[in-house]
Amino acid sequence: MNTIEDLQPKEFYKYFKDIAAIPHGSKDTKGISDYCAAFAIKHNLNYVQDEHNNIIIIKEASEGYENVPAVIIQGHLDMVCEKESDCEIDFTKDGLRLELNGKFLSAKGTTLGADDGVAIAYSLALLADDTLNHPRMEIVLTTDEEIGLLGAAAIDVSMLQGKYMINIDSDIEGMFLTSCAGGMTAKCSIPVNYTDETMMKYTIKITGLQGGHSGSEIDKYRGNSNKLMGRLMYFLSKELNYGIVSLNGGSKDNAIPRETIAEILLEETDCSQLEELIHSFDKIVKNEYMTNDTGIAVLLEKNGIQKEKMLTPKSKECVQFLLMNTPNGVQNMSSDIKGLVQTSLNLGILMLDQEKCEMTFSIRSAQNSEKQAISDQLCYMTEFLGGEYQVSGEYPSWPYKKDSKLRELMVHIYEKQFGIIPKIEAIHAGLECGLFCEKIKNLDTISIGPEVFDIHTPKERMNVESVARYWQFIRSVISSFKEIED
């Protein structure tokens, strides 16, 4: 296991490397979808590719499995494209630069895309494996999961026969997910006006945060650079009269933002006080996040006297008020399941242009009423400030199924294969299982996956030993489908 070429199972890594070489961020999935279609053609398999780039590939049952219930293997084609600030990769043109460090596979300077390249690679490797005894396999790979489960919402599943579905979009080995929260994307947009001013210009950067997936890491209480910038602006405004030139942070609503940058103007006479205040705020947040975000830093750069357009005092006050006061993070914990987040939201994207300031949130909740209450709160604040509020990508929760033949089979095989009983858990992050349960009556589904750390961040890394173990496990489950009595 000295190089990527040495990794096992070779079937999996052949496809994973191909996938990593193809740009496939959300809203840019035509290339990866076409790759899967070309695979189906090469292997003489029936497939359907829709206008959303969703793709379904069918492999009929092997001999002796013709009367065994069909199995759906499901994942998504898009990845979250996050990179380090000094990384020059263009996600629309360039492939990922895979690196092997011990037992972990990562991508240099970027997210790895194991979420959900793992599902694609497993699926294609299963389809290409002619030694596997299997029922009818129905591979379902959707698009734009990371921006609201859009592909799953749009896909036509009428050609599917399966009533049992294995979703491969989880990242903790030995944990089987059986329910998840619902969610939506919310966008708050308020109008702004500018005035021309010539003053001393500074760049403020809040950086060094860990970030992470806003579903699975929201309970880690890591810093949100966008919210911290709002807090810093209010902190400065109590002492200084300054103007906002630019303001941007984060790029994905479902990724906790790691860096936010603001440009401001102020009088030369206030420069020393600004520097003292920034130093004070840096010490404050370093103390608060000494455990959860040890790399946090508030940086200040002096740019000299410049003529710039800055927000009018009224516009600045509205932006600052909304950024400071919108809720963020965990809002409620489950009363039924210890340690499970019930409701949360994440201010993932902050953007200021010449016409508006836009803030985009990912809202999640296992309770539809709480999800709606958070949405109403954001809407009320936005419209009160004369702005517009939009909701998109709303998806349902996935309720727990008490009587699951699939879960029973998979737990039995896992215990037999590894000598331990897997944990059965619910998750706060959104999964496509809820949408498929709405589309396929009486669907029995479970979500699994090998060990992947720090997804949605450039530190994302995949445990190659876990990948190998799950390859054998998934093959065993599929070949054991005869044990399920439909």
ZAVO-563124 format. One line per field, with one value per residue (C-alpha): residue in one letter; x, y, z. Coordinates in Angstrom, 2 decimals, always signed. Layout:
N
r = c(a/...)
c1 = c(X/...)
c2 = c(Y/...)
c3 = c(Z/...)
This chain:
486
r = c(m/n/t/i/e/d/l/q/p/k/e/f/y/k/y/f/k/d/i/a/a/i/p/h/g/s/k/d/t/k/g/i/s/d/y/c/a/a/f/a/i/k/h/n/l/n/y/v/q/d/e/h/n/n/i/i/i/i/k/e/a/s/e/g/y/e/n/v/p/a/v/i/i/q/g/h/l/d/m/v/c/e/k/e/s/d/c/e/i/d/f/t/k/d/g/l/r/l/e/l/n/g/k/f/l/s/a/k/g/t/t/l/g/a/d/d/g/v/a/i/a/y/s/l/a/l/l/a/d/d/t/l/n/h/p/r/m/e/i/v/l/t/t/d/e/e/i/g/l/l/g/a/a/a/i/d/v/s/m/l/q/g/k/y/m/i/n/i/d/s/d/i/e/g/m/f/l/t/s/c/a/g/g/m/t/a/k/c/s/i/p/v/n/y/t/d/e/t/m/m/k/y/t/i/k/i/t/g/l/q/g/g/h/s/g/s/e/i/d/k/y/r/g/n/s/n/k/l/m/g/r/l/m/y/f/l/s/k/e/l/n/y/g/i/v/s/l/n/g/g/s/k/d/n/a/i/p/r/e/t/i/a/e/i/l/l/e/e/t/d/c/s/q/l/e/e/l/i/h/s/f/d/k/i/v/k/n/e/y/m/t/n/d/t/g/i/a/v/l/l/e/k/n/g/i/q/k/e/k/m/l/t/p/k/s/k/e/c/v/q/f/l/l/m/n/t/p/n/g/v/q/n/m/s/s/d/i/k/g/l/v/q/t/s/l/n/l/g/i/l/m/l/d/q/e/k/c/e/m/t/f/s/i/r/s/a/q/n/s/e/k/q/a/i/s/d/q/l/c/y/m/t/e/f/l/g/g/e/y/q/v/s/g/e/y/p/s/w/p/y/k/k/d/s/k/l/r/e/l/m/v/h/i/y/e/k/q/f/g/i/i/p/k/i/e/a/i/h/a/g/l/e/c/g/l/f/c/e/k/i/k/n/l/d/t/i/s/i/g/p/e/v/f/d/i/h/t/p/k/e/r/m/n/v/e/s/v/a/r/y/w/q/f/i/r/s/v/i/s/s/f/k/e/i/e/d)
c1 = c(+0.00/+2.85/+1.09/-2.45/-1.90/-1.32/-4.65/-7.24/-9.84/-8.42/-11.94/-13.01/-9.94/-9.98/-13.30/-12.55/-9.47/-11.49/-14.16/-11.57/-10.25/-13.66/-14.97/-18.25/-19.24/-22.93/-24.57/-21.62/-22.53/-22.93/-19.38/-19.64/-23.14/-21.89/-19.00/-21.50/-23.61/-20.51/-19.79/-23.30/-22.92/-19.51/-20.93/-24.16/-26.36/-29.72/-29.67/-31.73/-30.13/-32.53/-32.35/-31.10/-28.13/-29.55/-28.69/-30.15/-28.21/-29.75/-28.00/-30.37/-30.17/-27.49/-28.43/-30.39/-31.32/-34.10/-36.82/-34.87/-36.04/-34.23/-31.80/-31.37/-27.87/-28.10/-25.72/-25.12/-22.85/-21.96/-19.31/-18.70/-15.85/-13.87/-10.17/-7.40/-6.96/-3.61/-4.81/-4.90/-7.21/-10.17/-12.97/-14.72/-11.69/-9.23/-9.27/-8.33/-4.74/-5.02/-2.54/-1.97/-0.73/-0.52/-4.00/-5.71/-6.47/-6.98/-6.71/-3.99/-5.47/-9.12/-12.02/-11.64/-15.17/-15.46/-18.86/-20.12/-17.49/-17.50/-21.03/-20.20/-17.05/-18.70/-21.68/-19.64/-17.33/-20.36/-21.83/-18.51/-18.07/-19.24/-18.18/-20.80/-24.05/-26.74/-30.43/-31.45/-29.24/-30.66/-27.99/-29.45/-27.04/-28.58/-27.34/-27.14/-27.61/-25.25/-27.39/-30.77/-31.25/-32.49/-31.79/-33.56/-36.57/-36.80/-35.92/-38.51/-38.27/-41.06/-38.62/-37.37/-38.63/-36.70/-38.31/-34.99/-32.44/-28.86/-27.86/-24.06/-23.67/-22.57/-19.09/-18.83/-17.81/-19.96/-22.89/-26.10/-28.29/-32.03/-33.55/-32.56/-33.75/-35.50/-34.20/-34.24/-32.02/-33.02/-31.76/-32.06/-31.41/-31.55/-31.00/-28.00/-26.79/-23.29/-21.53/-18.09/-15.50/-11.72/-10.29/-7.86/-8.69/-8.20/-8.80/-10.07/-9.90/-11.34/-9.61/-8.08/-11.38/-12.02/-15.40/-17.09/-20.41/-23.28/-25.26/-22.73/-20.41/-22.90/-22.89/-19.10/-19.71/-17.01/-16.74/-18.75/-16.59/-19.62/-21.33/-18.06/-17.61/-21.06/-20.08/-16.78/-18.57/-20.84/-17.85/-16.08/-19.17/-19.49/-16.15/-15.52/-17.25/-16.27/-17.71/-18.05/-16.58/-16.87/-17.97/-17.74/-17.49/-18.18/-19.21/-21.65/-24.73/-24.13/-20.45/-19.60/-17.61/-13.91/-12.99/-14.70/-13.11/-14.27/-12.84/-13.56/-12.83/-12.19/-10.48/-6.70/-7.09/-8.92/-6.34/-4.49/-7.76/-8.90/-5.69/-6.10/-9.72/-8.82/-6.06/-8.53/-11.15/-8.50/-7.63/-11.31/-12.12/-8.84/-9.84/-13.41/-12.36/-9.16/-10.65/-12.90/-10.97/-7.37/-6.26/-8.65/-7.11/-8.38/-6.00/-5.74/-4.03/-3.53/-4.13/-3.48/-5.64/-8.08/-11.24/-13.91/-17.64/-18.79/-22.21/-24.29/-24.76/-28.32/-27.29/-24.36/-26.66/-29.10/-26.36/-24.71/-28.04/-29.05/-25.62/-25.40/-28.92/-29.83/-29.80/-27.10/-25.98/-27.83/-31.30/-32.77/-31.65/-33.78/-35.71/-35.96/-32.43/-29.58/-26.95/-28.95/-29.43/-33.08/-32.98/-30.14/-29.17/-25.90/-25.09/-22.93/-22.66/-22.29/-22.08/-22.19/-22.47/-23.48/-27.21/-27.72/-26.30/-27.21/-27.04/-27.71/-28.60/-29.01/-31.89/-32.36/-34.87/-36.47/-39.61/-41.25/-42.85/-39.45/-37.95/-40.80/-40.42/-36.75/-37.65/-40.36/-37.88/-35.41/-38.22/-39.61/-36.21/-35.38/-38.68/-38.64/-35.40/-37.03/-35.48/-36.64/-36.70/-36.57/-36.69/-35.46/-34.41/-36.84/-36.70/-38.56/-37.28/-36.70/-38.75/-37.46/-38.91/-39.48/-39.85/-36.95/-35.95/-33.02/-31.67/-32.05/-30.12/-27.34/-26.86/-26.65/-24.03/-22.00/-21.87/-20.93/-18.24/-16.63/-17.65/-19.39/-22.94/-23.22/-24.77/-28.24/-28.47/-30.39/-28.54/-29.12/-27.63/-29.99/-30.08/-31.96/-33.66/-36.65/-37.39/-37.13/-39.43/-42.01/-41.55/-41.45/-44.24/-43.09/-39.42/-37.06/-33.80/-30.60/-27.58/-23.99/-20.47/-16.78/-14.88/-14.37/-13.26/-13.76/-16.04/-16.83/-13.37/-9.92/-8.92/-11.31/-9.68/-10.85/-9.70/-8.58/-8.72/-12.34/-13.11/-11.76/-13.81/-17.01/-16.38/-16.47/-19.45/-21.57/-20.80/-21.82/-25.10/-26.00/-25.14/-27.20/-30.41/-31.87/-32.41/-34.93/-38.45/-40.41)
c2 = c(+0.00/+2.36/+4.05/+4.66/+2.01/-0.58/+0.07/-2.66/-3.34/-2.43/-2.48/+0.34/+2.54/+2.18/+4.02/+6.35/+7.69/+8.19/+10.07/+12.30/+13.32/+14.58/+17.96/+17.21/+19.93/+20.64/+22.09/+20.70/+17.02/+16.44/+15.09/+12.57/+11.52/+10.94/+8.91/+6.61/+6.37/+5.39/+2.72/+1.29/+1.17/-0.51/-3.20/-3.70/-2.54/-0.79/+2.77/+5.94/+9.39/+12.29/+16.00/+16.64/+14.28/+11.73/+8.23/+4.78/+1.66/-1.81/-5.17/-8.10/-10.91/-13.56/-17.20/-18.54/-15.06/-14.31/-14.53/-12.74/-9.19/-6.47/-4.20/-0.47/+0.95/+4.72/+7.67/+11.07/+12.34/+15.83/+16.84/+19.91/+21.91/+23.55/+24.42/+26.11/+29.81/+29.22/+26.27/+27.08/+24.27/+25.33/+22.93/+23.52/+22.37/+20.46/+17.05/+16.40/+15.66/+12.46/+11.82/+8.73/+9.34/+6.12/+4.64/+7.83/+9.02/+12.76/+15.44/+18.07/+21.43/+20.46/+18.35/+14.71/+14.13/+10.83/+12.34/+10.81/+9.42/+6.38/+5.50/+5.97/+3.84/+1.07/+1.03/+0.78/-1.82/-3.92/-3.67/-4.67/-7.68/-10.77/-13.10/-11.72/-13.64/-11.00/-10.14/-7.46/-4.48/-1.01/+1.68/+5.14/+8.10/+11.52/+15.07/+18.26/+16.48/+18.91/+21.95/+20.63/+17.03/+18.48/+15.45/+13.07/+15.38/+15.40/+11.80/+9.43/+6.05/+4.28/+1.83/+0.62/-2.71/-2.66/-2.18/-2.41/+0.40/+0.73/+4.39/+4.78/+8.31/+7.91/+8.33/+6.40/+2.76/+0.46/+2.86/+2.21/+5.26/+4.68/+8.18/+11.80/+15.37/+17.31/+20.61/+23.58/+26.32/+29.86/+33.03/+36.45/+39.40/+43.06/+46.04/+48.31/+51.73/+53.15/+56.47/+57.50/+58.23/+58.69/+57.35/+54.82/+51.32/+48.12/+44.45/+42.34/+38.57/+36.02/+32.79/+29.52/+27.87/+24.14/+24.45/+21.15/+19.66/+21.73/+18.58/+16.24/+18.86/+21.50/+20.03/+20.48/+24.22/+25.27/+28.91/+30.28/+32.97/+34.80/+35.12/+36.08/+38.86/+40.21/+40.17/+41.92/+44.64/+45.42/+45.32/+47.93/+50.10/+50.73/+52.57/+53.64/+55.25/+53.07/+52.11/+48.73/+48.40/+44.63/+41.59/+37.92/+34.57/+30.90/+29.24/+26.45/+26.75/+23.28/+23.87/+25.80/+28.78/+28.83/+32.31/+35.69/+38.84/+42.44/+45.67/+48.86/+52.60/+54.93/+58.18/+58.14/+59.43/+56.22/+53.77/+53.10/+52.50/+50.07/+48.10/+47.93/+46.74/+44.05/+42.85/+42.71/+40.82/+38.35/+37.58/+37.19/+34.62/+32.76/+32.30/+31.26/+28.76/+27.46/+23.94/+23.78/+26.03/+26.36/+27.94/+30.89/+34.27/+37.80/+39.51/+43.17/+44.59/+48.31/+49.23/+52.98/+55.98/+55.01/+56.25/+53.55/+53.01/+52.15/+51.37/+54.32/+54.50/+53.14/+50.22/+49.43/+49.38/+46.99/+44.61/+44.68/+44.18/+41.16/+39.55/+40.06/+38.91/+36.01/+32.73/+30.18/+26.76/+24.30/+25.56/+22.50/+19.03/+15.91/+14.98/+11.35/+10.54/+11.66/+13.72/+14.14/+17.64/+18.22/+21.68/+23.84/+26.31/+27.39/+30.76/+29.24/+32.04/+35.79/+37.98/+41.74/+43.24/+46.62/+46.03/+43.72/+41.83/+38.15/+35.56/+31.88/+29.38/+25.63/+24.89/+21.36/+19.81/+16.49/+18.49/+20.23/+22.80/+23.85/+24.04/+26.33/+28.45/+29.12/+29.96/+32.35/+34.08/+34.69/+35.83/+38.29/+39.87/+40.13/+41.64/+44.03/+45.43/+45.82/+42.69/+39.54/+36.00/+32.80/+29.10/+26.32/+22.68/+21.71/+18.01/+15.78/+13.98/+10.24/+8.48/+5.41/+2.08/-0.21/-3.41/-3.53/-6.81/-5.05/-3.75/-7.19/-8.85/-6.25/-6.28/-10.09/-10.10/-7.30/-9.10/-12.38/-10.74/-8.40/-9.84/-6.68/-5.36/-2.10/+0.97/+1.92/+5.71/+8.73/+11.68/+15.41/+15.78/+15.39/+12.22/+11.38/+8.40/+10.51/+11.57/+7.99/+6.81/+9.30/+8.09/+4.30/+2.89/+0.76/+1.30/-0.35/+1.59/+2.06/+4.34/+3.12/+4.05/+3.63/+5.96/+9.49/+12.45/+16.22/+16.05/+19.38/+20.69/+20.52/+18.19/+15.50/+12.08/+8.52/+5.44/+2.98/+0.02/+0.86/+1.07/-2.47/-3.81/-2.24/-3.59/-7.12/-6.29/-4.82/-7.78/-10.18/-8.33/-8.41/-12.08/-12.88/-11.24/-14.75/-14.62/-11.81/-13.10/-10.56)
c3 = c(+0.00/-0.83/-3.77/-4.92/-7.60/-4.85/-3.13/-2.79/-3.99/-7.39/-8.89/-6.60/-7.08/-10.84/-10.88/-7.98/-9.78/-12.97/-11.02/-9.31/-12.73/-13.89/-12.63/-10.87/-8.48/-7.96/-11.10/-13.12/-13.38/-17.13/-17.46/-14.62/-15.72/-19.28/-17.88/-16.12/-19.28/-21.30/-18.66/-19.08/-22.87/-22.62/-20.30/-22.31/-19.45/-19.72/-18.44/-18.31/-18.17/-17.66/-18.37/-14.83/-15.44/-13.00/-14.17/-13.48/-14.56/-14.42/-14.23/-14.39/-11.82/-12.12/-12.59/-9.63/-8.38/-10.85/-8.18/-5.45/-4.58/-6.52/-4.67/-5.27/-4.72/-4.42/-4.15/-5.73/-8.50/-7.24/-4.73/-2.57/-4.14/-1.33/-1.48/+0.47/-0.28/-2.02/-4.13/-7.86/-8.96/-11.11/-10.16/-13.50/-15.50/-13.34/-11.74/-8.13/-7.10/-5.07/-2.25/-0.12/+3.43/+5.39/+5.48/+4.32/+0.79/+0.34/-2.35/-2.27/-1.26/-1.93/-0.85/-1.89/-3.13/-1.24/-0.50/-2.71/-5.08/-2.80/-3.93/-7.61/-7.44/-5.41/-7.79/-10.98/-9.45/-8.45/-11.94/-13.53/-11.22/-13.12/-10.29/-7.92/-7.39/-7.22/-7.65/-10.13/-9.24/-9.82/-9.51/-8.94/-9.04/-8.56/-9.06/-7.01/-3.70/-2.00/-2.86/-1.79/-3.04/-6.33/-8.51/-6.16/-6.06/-9.87/-10.79/-12.29/-10.50/-12.38/-13.98/-10.59/-9.23/-5.96/-2.56/-0.72/-1.05/+0.21/+0.26/+0.28/+1.60/+5.21/+6.64/+9.92/+9.78/+11.87/+11.95/+10.01/+9.54/+9.61/+9.70/+9.06/+9.34/+6.62/+5.37/+3.01/+1.62/+2.62/+0.96/+2.61/+0.29/+1.33/-1.00/-0.46/-1.63/-1.89/-1.60/-2.92/-0.22/-0.01/+3.24/+4.65/+3.43/+5.43/+4.68/+7.59/+7.36/+9.79/+8.88/+10.13/+11.09/+10.65/+8.95/+8.15/+7.12/+8.49/+9.25/+10.81/+12.37/+13.51/+17.03/+17.31/+17.90/+15.48/+14.54/+11.61/+9.99/+8.56/+11.93/+13.58/+11.01/+11.92/+15.57/+14.77/+12.78/+15.68/+18.05/+15.89/+15.37/+19.10/+19.01/+15.40/+12.45/+9.50/+6.12/+4.39/+0.90/+0.37/+2.34/+1.31/+3.05/+2.38/-0.85/+0.12/+2.30/+3.78/+4.61/+7.77/+6.40/+7.26/+6.03/+5.61/+4.21/+4.58/+3.19/+5.13/+5.02/+7.96/+8.82/+9.24/+12.78/+13.72/+12.35/+15.60/+17.44/+14.71/+15.05/+18.83/+18.51/+15.98/+18.28/+21.18/+19.17/+17.97/+21.59/+22.49/+19.79/+20.28/+23.91/+23.06/+20.39/+21.99/+21.93/+18.86/+16.42/+17.52/+14.23/+14.30/+13.47/+12.85/+10.43/+9.43/+6.35/+5.69/+2.02/+2.07/+1.20/-1.56/-3.23/-3.01/-3.00/+0.50/+1.92/+3.03/+6.80/+6.52/+4.29/+6.55/+9.59/+7.88/+6.76/+10.16/+11.95/+9.84/+10.01/+13.76/+14.65/+12.38/+14.33/+13.57/+14.75/+16.96/+17.89/+19.58/+20.63/+20.41/+23.53/+22.37/+21.18/+23.43/+21.62/+18.39/+17.02/+16.20/+14.59/+13.27/+10.60/+9.02/+7.45/+4.73/+2.15/+2.63/-0.47/-1.00/-4.49/-5.92/-5.44/-2.48/+0.45/+0.27/+3.05/+2.31/+5.03/+5.25/+7.64/+9.04/+11.41/+12.24/+13.06/+10.11/+12.43/+13.84/+10.35/+9.33/+12.48/+11.71/+8.11/+9.31/+11.63/+8.78/+6.49/+9.05/+9.70/+6.00/+4.93/+7.91/+6.44/+3.02/+1.54/-0.22/+1.14/-0.92/-0.06/-2.36/-2.25/+0.51/+1.31/+3.78/+6.83/+6.65/+9.35/+11.19/+9.99/+12.97/+10.92/+8.44/+6.77/+5.11/+8.41/+9.98/+7.15/+7.11/+10.89/+10.82/+8.05/+9.64/+12.98/+11.28/+9.16/+11.72/+15.08/+16.29/+16.15/+14.18/+15.76/+14.53/+14.46/+13.24/+11.67/+11.56/+8.07/+5.12/+3.05/-0.11/+1.55/+2.63/-0.95/-2.22/+0.57/-0.74/-4.34/-3.70/-1.55/+1.42/+0.61/+3.10/+3.14/+5.11/+4.72/+5.13/+4.11/+4.92/+7.21/+5.84/+7.95/+7.58/+4.56/+2.87/+3.84/+2.21/+5.06/+3.81/+3.93/+3.38/+5.29/+2.60/+4.99/+5.76/+2.03/+1.58/+4.49/+3.19/-0.31/+1.08/+3.29/+0.48/-1.79/+1.01/+1.56/-2.13/-2.55/+0.59/-0.70/-1.08/+2.68/+2.33/+1.94/-0.07)
